[in-house]
């Protein structure tokens, strides 16, 4: 069984690639909207907060790297589910 489900590119997207990257061949569009955004400081990516307190992930390539992004996102899914349960009450 292959790992083709871990990597996808949408080269016809008007935003491709949505982050600056040297080698477009390794840019993964699978997590177009990062599921780690809600983790704040625990996401593990390269982010900052602007003056209004909004998280800025424009410099983050973590979920978009072909060889490691998918595995990193999956490694954080337990934390995401834990926080989701807490938010339900």
Residue pairs with C-beta under 8 A, 6 or more apart in sequence:
6 28
6 30
6 70
7 28
7 30
7 66
7 70
8 28
8 29
8 30
9 16
9 27
9 28
9 29
10 16
10 29
10 32
13 29
16 24
16 27
16 29
17 24
17 27
17 29
17 64
18 32
19 27
19 58
19 59
19 60
19 61
19 64
21 27
21 61
21 64
25 66
26 65
26 66
26 67
27 64
27 65
27 66
28 63
28 64
28 65
28 66
28 69
28 70
29 64
30 63
30 69
30 70
31 63
31 64
31 69
31 73
34 43
34 45
34 57
34 60
34 63
34 73
35 63
35 73
35 76
35 77
35 80
36 43
36 44
36 45
36 62
36 63
36 73
36 76
36 80
37 43
37 55
37 57
38 80
38 83
39 76
39 79
39 80
39 83
40 55
42 76
42 79
43 62
43 76
44 62
44 72
44 76
45 57
45 60
45 62
45 63
46 57
46 59
46 60
46 61
46 62
47 55
47 56
47 57
47 59
47 60
48 55
48 56
48 59
49 55
49 56
50 56
61 69
62 68
62 69
62 72
63 69
63 72
63 73
